Amino acid sequence: MNTPLSKDDTRRQVLRILGEIAPEADTTSLRPDVSFRDQLDLDSMDFLNFVVALHKEFHIEIPEADYPKYMTLNGCLTQLSAARS
């Protein structure tokens, strides 16, 4: 079984994935409660790629109905924490 990641490790991985999806974006200045799409100018395909990358990285199922819960850094960290516990 995987060792649980700390919140900081999870945050770093999420930001790394965002940086791969939107390499021109400055992920260091993200506001944790504002939509990635608004801050990083992600289109729907970019966001879908982000969710797929989270699925692969964290080995979790993310139902389409839950996608909105992954649209902010805080939401993403909350969902990933709940999914891995």
PDB file as gemmi writes it, atoms N, CA and C in Angstrom:
CRYST1    1.000    1.000    1.000  90.00  90.00  90.00 P 1                      
ATOM      1  N   MET A   1       0.833  -1.184   0.000  1.00  0.00           N  
ATOM      2  CA  MET A   1       0.000   0.000   0.000  1.00  0.00           C  
ATOM      3  C   MET A   1       0.879   1.249   0.000  1.00  0.00           C  
ATOM      4  N   ASN A   2       0.409   2.291  -0.676  1.00  0.00           N  
ATOM      5  CA  ASN A   2       1.166   3.523  -0.763  1.00  0.00           C  
ATOM      6  C   ASN A   2       1.218   4.226   0.582  1.00  0.00           C  
ATOM      7  N   THR A   3       2.373   4.816   0.869  1.00  0.00           N  
ATOM      8  CA  THR A   3       2.498   5.631   2.056  1.00  0.00           C  
ATOM      9  C   THR A   3       1.743   6.925   1.806  1.00  0.00           C  
ATOM     10  N   PRO A   4       0.915   7.352   2.740  1.00  0.00           N  
ATOM     11  CA  PRO A   4       0.181   8.598   2.527  1.00  0.00           C  
ATOM     12  C   PRO A   4       1.142   9.776   2.350  1.00  0.00           C  
ATOM     13  N   LEU A   5       0.823  10.629   1.411  1.00  0.00           N  
ATOM     14  CA  LEU A   5       1.630  11.817   1.189  1.00  0.00           C  
ATOM     15  C   LEU A   5       1.214  12.904   2.163  1.00  0.00           C  
ATOM     16  N   SER A   6       2.172  13.723   2.544  1.00  0.00           N  
ATOM     17  CA  SER A   6       1.828  14.879   3.362  1.00  0.00           C  
ATOM     18  C   SER A   6       1.067  15.873   2.489  1.00  0.00           C  
ATOM     19  N   LYS A   7       0.393  16.799   3.132  1.00  0.00           N  
ATOM     20  CA  LYS A   7      -0.337  17.819   2.376  1.00  0.00           C  
ATOM     21  C   LYS A   7       0.625  18.629   1.516  1.00  0.00           C  
ATOM     22  N   ASP A   8       1.828  18.910   2.024  1.00  0.00           N  
ATOM     23  CA  ASP A   8       2.816  19.658   1.246  1.00  0.00           C  
ATOM     24  C   ASP A   8       3.274  18.866   0.025  1.00  0.00           C  
ATOM     25  N   ASP A   9       3.499  17.559   0.197  1.00  0.00           N  
ATOM     26  CA  ASP A   9       3.902  16.718  -0.939  1.00  0.00           C  
ATOM     27  C   ASP A   9       2.797  16.666  -1.988  1.00  0.00           C  
ATOM     28  N   THR A  10       1.569  16.515  -1.525  1.00  0.00           N  
ATOM     29  CA  THR A  10       0.434  16.484  -2.446  1.00  0.00           C  
ATOM     30  C   THR A  10       0.338  17.806  -3.186  1.00  0.00           C  
ATOM     31  N   ARG A  11       0.484  18.895  -2.463  1.00  0.00           N  
ATOM     32  CA  ARG A  11       0.428  20.231  -3.075  1.00  0.00           C  
ATOM     33  C   ARG A  11       1.514  20.370  -4.141  1.00  0.00           C  
ATOM     34  N   ARG A  12       2.723  19.939  -3.835  1.00  0.00           N  
ATOM     35  CA  ARG A  12       3.825  20.020  -4.806  1.00  0.00           C  
ATOM     36  C   ARG A  12       3.516  19.216  -6.061  1.00  0.00           C  
ATOM     37  N   GLN A  13       2.951  18.030  -5.877  1.00  0.00           N  
ATOM     38  CA  GLN A  13       2.620  17.204  -7.032  1.00  0.00           C  
ATOM     39  C   GLN A  13       1.523  17.836  -7.876  1.00  0.00           C  
ATOM     40  N   VAL A  14       0.511  18.392  -7.234  1.00  0.00           N  
ATOM     41  CA  VAL A  14      -0.567  19.060  -7.972  1.00  0.00           C  
ATOM     42  C   VAL A  14       0.004  20.241  -8.763  1.00  0.00           C  
ATOM     43  N   LEU A  15       0.858  21.035  -8.148  1.00  0.00           N  
ATOM     44  CA  LEU A  15       1.453  22.183  -8.836  1.00  0.00           C  
ATOM     45  C   LEU A  15       2.369  21.742  -9.970  1.00  0.00           C  
ATOM     46  N   ARG A  16       3.074  20.646  -9.786  1.00  0.00           N  
ATOM     47  CA  ARG A  16       3.927  20.114 -10.855  1.00  0.00           C  
ATOM     48  C   ARG A  16       3.073  19.713 -12.055  1.00  0.00           C  
ATOM     49  N   ILE A  17       1.971  19.016 -11.784  1.00  0.00           N  
ATOM     50  CA  ILE A  17       1.069  18.603 -12.855  1.00  0.00           C  
ATOM     51  C   ILE A  17       0.501  19.825 -13.571  1.00  0.00           C  
ATOM     52  N   LEU A  18       0.064  20.820 -12.812  1.00  0.00           N  
ATOM     53  CA  LEU A  18      -0.437  22.049 -13.436  1.00  0.00           C  
ATOM     54  C   LEU A  18       0.622  22.701 -14.308  1.00  0.00           C  
ATOM     55  N   GLY A  19       1.856  22.684 -13.830  1.00  0.00           N  
ATOM     56  CA  GLY A  19       2.959  23.254 -14.601  1.00  0.00           C  
ATOM     57  C   GLY A  19       3.210  22.499 -15.901  1.00  0.00           C  
ATOM     58  N   GLU A  20       2.948  21.202 -15.901  1.00  0.00           N  
ATOM     59  CA  GLU A  20       3.097  20.421 -17.128  1.00  0.00           C  
ATOM     60  C   GLU A  20       1.954  20.706 -18.098  1.00  0.00           C  
ATOM     61  N   ILE A  21       0.758  20.919 -17.557  1.00  0.00           N  
ATOM     62  CA  ILE A  21      -0.425  21.199 -18.391  1.00  0.00           C  
ATOM     63  C   ILE A  21      -0.357  22.624 -18.951  1.00  0.00           C  
ATOM     64  N   ALA A  22       0.092  23.552 -18.124  1.00  0.00           N  
ATOM     65  CA  ALA A  22       0.170  24.966 -18.515  1.00  0.00           C  
ATOM     66  C   ALA A  22       1.575  25.490 -18.211  1.00  0.00           C  
ATOM     67  N   PRO A  23       2.559  25.133 -19.059  1.00  0.00           N  
ATOM     68  CA  PRO A  23       3.953  25.477 -18.751  1.00  0.00           C  
ATOM     69  C   PRO A  23       4.238  26.977 -18.669  1.00  0.00           C  
ATOM     70  N   GLU A  24       3.401  27.786 -19.296  1.00  0.00           N  
ATOM     71  CA  GLU A  24       3.613  29.238 -19.253  1.00  0.00           C  
ATOM     72  C   GLU A  24       3.054  29.871 -17.980  1.00  0.00           C  
ATOM     73  N   ALA A  25       2.327  29.107 -17.211  1.00  0.00           N  
ATOM     74  CA  ALA A  25       1.669  29.639 -16.014  1.00  0.00           C  
ATOM     75  C   ALA A  25       2.630  29.735 -14.837  1.00  0.00           C  
ATOM     76  N   ASP A  26       2.389  30.736 -14.001  1.00  0.00           N  
ATOM     77  CA  ASP A  26       3.148  30.891 -12.764  1.00  0.00           C  
ATOM     78  C   ASP A  26       2.361  30.229 -11.635  1.00  0.00           C  
ATOM     79  N   THR A  27       2.698  28.987 -11.341  1.00  0.00           N  
ATOM     80  CA  THR A  27       1.960  28.246 -10.312  1.00  0.00           C  
ATOM     81  C   THR A  27       2.354  28.664  -8.901  1.00  0.00           C  
ATOM     82  N   THR A  28       3.433  29.424  -8.764  1.00  0.00           N  
ATOM     83  CA  THR A  28       3.876  29.833  -7.429  1.00  0.00           C  
ATOM     84  C   THR A  28       2.979  30.896  -6.819  1.00  0.00           C  
ATOM     85  N   SER A  29       2.230  31.598  -7.643  1.00  0.00           N  
ATOM     86  CA  SER A  29       1.389  32.672  -7.113  1.00  0.00           C  
ATOM     87  C   SER A  29      -0.104  32.323  -7.155  1.00  0.00           C  
ATOM     88  N   LEU A  30      -0.418  31.050  -7.245  1.00  0.00           N  
ATOM     89  CA  LEU A  30      -1.821  30.640  -7.286  1.00  0.00           C  
ATOM     90  C   LEU A  30      -2.545  30.987  -5.995  1.00  0.00           C  
ATOM     91  N   ARG A  31      -3.728  31.534  -6.134  1.00  0.00           N  
ATOM     92  CA  ARG A  31      -4.588  31.743  -4.967  1.00  0.00           C  
ATOM     93  C   ARG A  31      -5.348  30.432  -4.756  1.00  0.00           C  
ATOM     94  N   PRO A  32      -5.300  29.871  -3.559  1.00  0.00           N  
ATOM     95  CA  PRO A  32      -5.815  28.526  -3.328  1.00  0.00           C  
ATOM     96  C   PRO A  32      -7.325  28.366  -3.455  1.00  0.00           C  
ATOM     97  N   ASP A  33      -8.056  29.480  -3.422  1.00  0.00           N  
ATOM     98  CA  ASP A  33      -9.515  29.373  -3.458  1.00  0.00           C  
ATOM     99  C   ASP A  33     -10.128  29.927  -4.747  1.00  0.00           C  
ATOM    100  N   VAL A  34      -9.281  30.194  -5.738  1.00  0.00           N  
ATOM    101  CA  VAL A  34      -9.754  30.720  -7.023  1.00  0.00           C  
ATOM    102  C   VAL A  34      -9.526  29.650  -8.093  1.00  0.00           C  
ATOM    103  N   SER A  35     -10.489  29.517  -8.974  1.00  0.00           N  
ATOM    104  CA  SER A  35     -10.457  28.494 -10.012  1.00  0.00           C  
ATOM    105  C   SER A  35      -9.151  28.517 -10.811  1.00  0.00           C  
ATOM    106  N   PHE A  36      -8.602  27.315 -11.056  1.00  0.00           N  
ATOM    107  CA  PHE A  36      -7.427  27.185 -11.920  1.00  0.00           C  
ATOM    108  C   PHE A  36      -7.717  27.786 -13.296  1.00  0.00           C  
ATOM    109  N   ARG A  37      -8.918  27.534 -13.787  1.00  0.00           N  
ATOM    110  CA  ARG A  37      -9.276  28.010 -15.130  1.00  0.00           C  
ATOM    111  C   ARG A  37      -9.201  29.530 -15.193  1.00  0.00           C  
ATOM    112  N   ASP A  38      -9.617  30.214 -14.136  1.00  0.00           N  
ATOM    113  CA  ASP A  38      -9.550  31.677 -14.116  1.00  0.00           C  
ATOM    114  C   ASP A  38      -8.119  32.176 -13.965  1.00  0.00           C  
ATOM    115  N   GLN A  39      -7.336  31.506 -13.157  1.00  0.00           N  
ATOM    116  CA  GLN A  39      -5.971  31.971 -12.880  1.00  0.00           C  
ATOM    117  C   GLN A  39      -4.975  31.582 -13.962  1.00  0.00           C  
ATOM    118  N   LEU A  40      -5.165  30.412 -14.543  1.00  0.00           N  
ATOM    119  CA  LEU A  40      -4.175  29.881 -15.482  1.00  0.00           C  
ATOM    120  C   LEU A  40      -4.662  29.881 -16.923  1.00  0.00           C  
ATOM    121  N   ASP A  41      -5.855  30.390 -17.136  1.00  0.00           N  
ATOM    122  CA  ASP A  41      -6.437  30.440 -18.475  1.00  0.00           C  
ATOM    123  C   ASP A  41      -6.490  29.051 -19.119  1.00  0.00           C  
ATOM    124  N   LEU A  42      -6.901  28.075 -18.324  1.00  0.00           N  
ATOM    125  CA  LEU A  42      -7.039  26.714 -18.836  1.00  0.00           C  
ATOM    126  C   LEU A  42      -8.347  26.593 -19.610  1.00  0.00           C  
ATOM    127  N   ASP A  43      -8.286  25.890 -20.729  1.00  0.00           N  
ATOM    128  CA  ASP A  43      -9.532  25.587 -21.424  1.00  0.00           C  
ATOM    129  C   ASP A  43     -10.039  24.234 -20.934  1.00  0.00           C  
ATOM    130  N   SER A  44     -11.181  23.818 -21.432  1.00  0.00           N  
ATOM    131  CA  SER A  44     -11.783  22.574 -20.933  1.00  0.00           C  
ATOM    132  C   SER A  44     -10.897  21.366 -21.218  1.00  0.00           C  
ATOM    133  N   MET A  45     -10.189  21.358 -22.328  1.00  0.00           N  
ATOM    134  CA  MET A  45      -9.295  20.238 -22.642  1.00  0.00           C  
ATOM    135  C   MET A  45      -8.103  20.210 -21.671  1.00  0.00           C  
ATOM    136  N   ASP A  46      -7.548  21.383 -21.360  1.00  0.00           N  
ATOM    137  CA  ASP A  46      -6.460  21.457 -20.377  1.00  0.00           C  
ATOM    138  C   ASP A  46      -6.921  20.911 -19.030  1.00  0.00           C  
ATOM    139  N   PHE A  47      -8.126  21.303 -18.623  1.00  0.00           N  
ATOM    140  CA  PHE A  47      -8.631  20.845 -17.329  1.00  0.00           C  
ATOM    141  C   PHE A  47      -8.854  19.335 -17.341  1.00  0.00           C  
ATOM    142  N   LEU A  48      -9.375  18.813 -18.437  1.00  0.00           N  
ATOM    143  CA  LEU A  48      -9.555  17.370 -18.553  1.00  0.00           C  
ATOM    144  C   LEU A  48      -8.206  16.657 -18.465  1.00  0.00           C  
ATOM    145  N   ASN A  49      -7.194  17.190 -19.130  1.00  0.00           N  
ATOM    146  CA  ASN A  49      -5.847  16.609 -19.053  1.00  0.00           C  
ATOM    147  C   ASN A  49      -5.316  16.652 -17.618  1.00  0.00           C  
ATOM    148  N   PHE A  50      -5.627  17.710 -16.905  1.00  0.00           N  
ATOM    149  CA  PHE A  50      -5.227  17.838 -15.507  1.00  0.00           C  
ATOM    150  C   PHE A  50      -5.877  16.745 -14.661  1.00  0.00           C  
ATOM    151  N   VAL A  51      -7.170  16.534 -14.830  1.00  0.00           N  
ATOM    152  CA  VAL A  51      -7.884  15.513 -14.059  1.00  0.00           C  
ATOM    153  C   VAL A  51      -7.339  14.117 -14.396  1.00  0.00           C  
ATOM    154  N   VAL A  52      -7.070  13.864 -15.665  1.00  0.00           N  
ATOM    155  CA  VAL A  52      -6.503  12.569 -16.069  1.00  0.00           C  
ATOM    156  C   VAL A  52      -5.126  12.384 -15.431  1.00  0.00           C  
ATOM    157  N   ALA A  53      -4.329  13.440 -15.406  1.00  0.00           N  
ATOM    158  CA  ALA A  53      -2.999  13.359 -14.788  1.00  0.00           C  
ATOM    159  C   ALA A  53      -3.103  13.110 -13.283  1.00  0.00           C  
ATOM    160  N   LEU A  54      -4.086  13.728 -12.623  1.00  0.00           N  
ATOM    161  CA  LEU A  54      -4.297  13.461 -11.195  1.00  0.00           C  
ATOM    162  C   LEU A  54      -4.654  11.991 -10.989  1.00  0.00           C  
ATOM    163  N   HIS A  55      -5.521  11.477 -11.829  1.00  0.00           N  
ATOM    164  CA  HIS A  55      -5.928  10.066 -11.759  1.00  0.00           C  
ATOM    165  C   HIS A  55      -4.698   9.156 -11.850  1.00  0.00           C  
ATOM    166  N   LYS A  56      -3.835   9.423 -12.812  1.00  0.00           N  
ATOM    167  CA  LYS A  56      -2.638   8.591 -13.011  1.00  0.00           C  
ATOM    168  C   LYS A  56      -1.639   8.742 -11.864  1.00  0.00           C  
ATOM    169  N   GLU A  57      -1.433   9.979 -11.434  1.00  0.00           N  
ATOM    170  CA  GLU A  57      -0.442  10.257 -10.390  1.00  0.00           C  
ATOM    171  C   GLU A  57      -0.842   9.694  -9.030  1.00  0.00           C  
ATOM    172  N   PHE A  58      -2.108   9.860  -8.686  1.00  0.00           N  
ATOM    173  CA  PHE A  58      -2.569   9.499  -7.346  1.00  0.00           C  
ATOM    174  C   PHE A  58      -3.328   8.174  -7.296  1.00  0.00           C  
ATOM    175  N   HIS A  59      -3.525   7.542  -8.468  1.00  0.00           N  
ATOM    176  CA  HIS A  59      -4.190   6.232  -8.540  1.00  0.00           C  
ATOM    177  C   HIS A  59      -5.570   6.262  -7.891  1.00  0.00           C  
ATOM    178  N   ILE A  60      -6.341   7.273  -8.266  1.00  0.00           N  
ATOM    179  CA  ILE A  60      -7.701   7.408  -7.742  1.00  0.00           C  
ATOM    180  C   ILE A  60      -8.675   7.558  -8.907  1.00  0.00           C  
ATOM    181  N   GLU A  61      -9.894   7.147  -8.663  1.00  0.00           N  
ATOM    182  CA  GLU A  61     -10.958   7.372  -9.636  1.00  0.00           C  
ATOM    183  C   GLU A  61     -11.554   8.753  -9.371  1.00  0.00           C  
ATOM    184  N   ILE A  62     -11.767   9.507 -10.435  1.00  0.00           N  
ATOM    185  CA  ILE A  62     -12.380  10.823 -10.308  1.00  0.00           C  
ATOM    186  C   ILE A  62     -13.600  10.857 -11.230  1.00  0.00           C  
ATOM    187  N   PRO A  63     -14.782  10.651 -10.667  1.00  0.00           N  
ATOM    188  CA  PRO A  63     -15.990  10.693 -11.492  1.00  0.00           C  
ATOM    189  C   PRO A  63     -16.198  12.084 -12.089  1.00  0.00           C  
ATOM    190  N   GLU A  64     -16.740  12.117 -13.280  1.00  0.00           N  
ATOM    191  CA  GLU A  64     -16.968  13.405 -13.945  1.00  0.00           C  
ATOM    192  C   GLU A  64     -17.794  14.356 -13.085  1.00  0.00           C  
ATOM    193  N   ALA A  65     -18.726  13.819 -12.324  1.00  0.00           N  
ATOM    194  CA  ALA A  65     -19.559  14.657 -11.447  1.00  0.00           C  
ATOM    195  C   ALA A  65     -18.724  15.385 -10.394  1.00  0.00           C  
ATOM    196  N   ASP A  66     -17.537  14.858 -10.079  1.00  0.00           N  
ATOM    197  CA  ASP A  66     -16.671  15.482  -9.069  1.00  0.00           C  
ATOM    198  C   ASP A  66     -15.669  16.478  -9.659  1.00  0.00           C  
ATOM    199  N   TYR A  67     -15.591  16.615 -10.967  1.00  0.00           N  
ATOM    200  CA  TYR A  67     -14.614  17.521 -11.574  1.00  0.00           C  
ATOM    201  C   TYR A  67     -14.651  18.925 -10.976  1.00  0.00           C  
ATOM    202  N   PRO A  68     -15.842  19.497 -10.742  1.00  0.00           N  
ATOM    203  CA  PRO A  68     -15.854  20.858 -10.174  1.00  0.00           C  
ATOM    204  C   PRO A  68     -15.131  20.962  -8.826  1.00  0.00           C  
ATOM    205  N   LYS A  69     -15.070  19.875  -8.096  1.00  0.00           N  
ATOM    206  CA  LYS A  69     -14.401  19.888  -6.789  1.00  0.00           C  
ATOM    207  C   LYS A  69     -12.890  20.018  -6.931  1.00  0.00           C  
ATOM    208  N   TYR A  70     -12.368  19.795  -8.135  1.00  0.00           N  
ATOM    209  CA  TYR A  70     -10.929  19.852  -8.393  1.00  0.00           C  
ATOM    210  C   TYR A  70     -10.505  21.144  -9.083  1.00  0.00           C  
ATOM    211  N   MET A  71     -11.380  22.132  -9.111  1.00  0.00           N  
ATOM    212  CA  MET A  71     -11.096  23.354  -9.878  1.00  0.00           C  
ATOM    213  C   MET A  71     -10.287  24.401  -9.137  1.00  0.00           C  
ATOM    214  N   THR A  72     -10.074  24.212  -7.823  1.00  0.00           N  
ATOM    215  CA  THR A  72      -9.217  25.121  -7.067  1.00  0.00           C  
ATOM    216  C   THR A  72      -8.151  24.293  -6.358  1.00  0.00           C  
ATOM    217  N   LEU A  73      -7.093  24.938  -5.943  1.00  0.00           N  
ATOM    218  CA  LEU A  73      -6.038  24.227  -5.222  1.00  0.00           C  
ATOM    219  C   LEU A  73      -6.574  23.669  -3.914  1.00  0.00           C  
ATOM    220  N   ASN A  74      -7.321  24.467  -3.160  1.00  0.00           N  
ATOM    221  CA  ASN A  74      -7.888  23.973  -1.896  1.00  0.00           C  
ATOM    222  C   ASN A  74      -8.819  22.788  -2.143  1.00  0.00           C  
ATOM    223  N   GLY A  75      -9.691  22.915  -3.127  1.00  0.00           N  
ATOM    224  CA  GLY A  75     -10.620  21.836  -3.444  1.00  0.00           C  
ATOM    225  C   GLY A  75      -9.894  20.573  -3.859  1.00  0.00           C  
ATOM    226  N   CYS A  76      -8.881  20.747  -4.664  1.00  0.00           N  
ATOM    227  CA  CYS A  76      -8.088  19.616  -5.139  1.00  0.00           C  
ATOM    228  C   CYS A  76      -7.420  18.899  -3.964  1.00  0.00           C  
ATOM    229  N   LEU A  77      -6.810  19.652  -3.089  1.00  0.00           N  
ATOM    230  CA  LEU A  77      -6.116  19.048  -1.939  1.00  0.00           C  
ATOM    231  C   LEU A  77      -7.111  18.345  -1.006  1.00  0.00           C  
ATOM    232  N   THR A  78      -8.267  18.950  -0.810  1.00  0.00           N  
ATOM    233  CA  THR A  78      -9.302  18.325   0.025  1.00  0.00           C  
ATOM    234  C   THR A  78      -9.767  16.996  -0.588  1.00  0.00           C  
ATOM    235  N   GLN A  79     -10.044  17.014  -1.872  1.00  0.00           N  
ATOM    236  CA  GLN A  79     -10.521  15.807  -2.553  1.00  0.00           C  
ATOM    237  C   GLN A  79      -9.456  14.711  -2.563  1.00  0.00           C  
ATOM    238  N   LEU A  80      -8.224  15.089  -2.841  1.00  0.00           N  
ATOM    239  CA  LEU A  80      -7.147  14.089  -2.877  1.00  0.00           C  
ATOM    240  C   LEU A  80      -6.912  13.494  -1.503  1.00  0.00           C  
ATOM    241  N   SER A  81      -6.980  14.322  -0.492  1.00  0.00           N  
ATOM    242  CA  SER A  81      -6.808  13.844   0.881  1.00  0.00           C  
ATOM    243  C   SER A  81      -7.924  12.844   1.240  1.00  0.00           C  
ATOM    244  N   ALA A  82      -9.152  13.186   0.897  1.00  0.00           N  
ATOM    245  CA  ALA A  82     -10.281  12.298   1.196  1.00  0.00           C  
ATOM    246  C   ALA A  82     -10.202  11.003   0.405  1.00  0.00           C  
ATOM    247  N   ALA A  83      -9.767  11.090  -0.837  1.00  0.00           N  
ATOM    248  CA  ALA A  83      -9.699   9.908  -1.699  1.00  0.00           C  
ATOM    249  C   ALA A  83      -8.602   8.940  -1.265  1.00  0.00           C  
ATOM    250  N   ARG A  84      -7.563   9.449  -0.651  1.00  0.00           N  
ATOM    251  CA  ARG A  84      -6.431   8.603  -0.280  1.00  0.00           C  
ATOM    252  C   ARG A  84      -6.499   8.136   1.151  1.00  0.00           C  
ATOM    253  N   SER A  85      -7.492   8.572   1.913  1.00  0.00           N  
ATOM    254  CA  SER A  85      -7.546   8.157   3.327  1.00  0.00           C  
ATOM    255  C   SER A  85      -8.369   6.910   3.502  1.00  0.00           C  
TER     256      SER A  85                                                      
END                                                                             
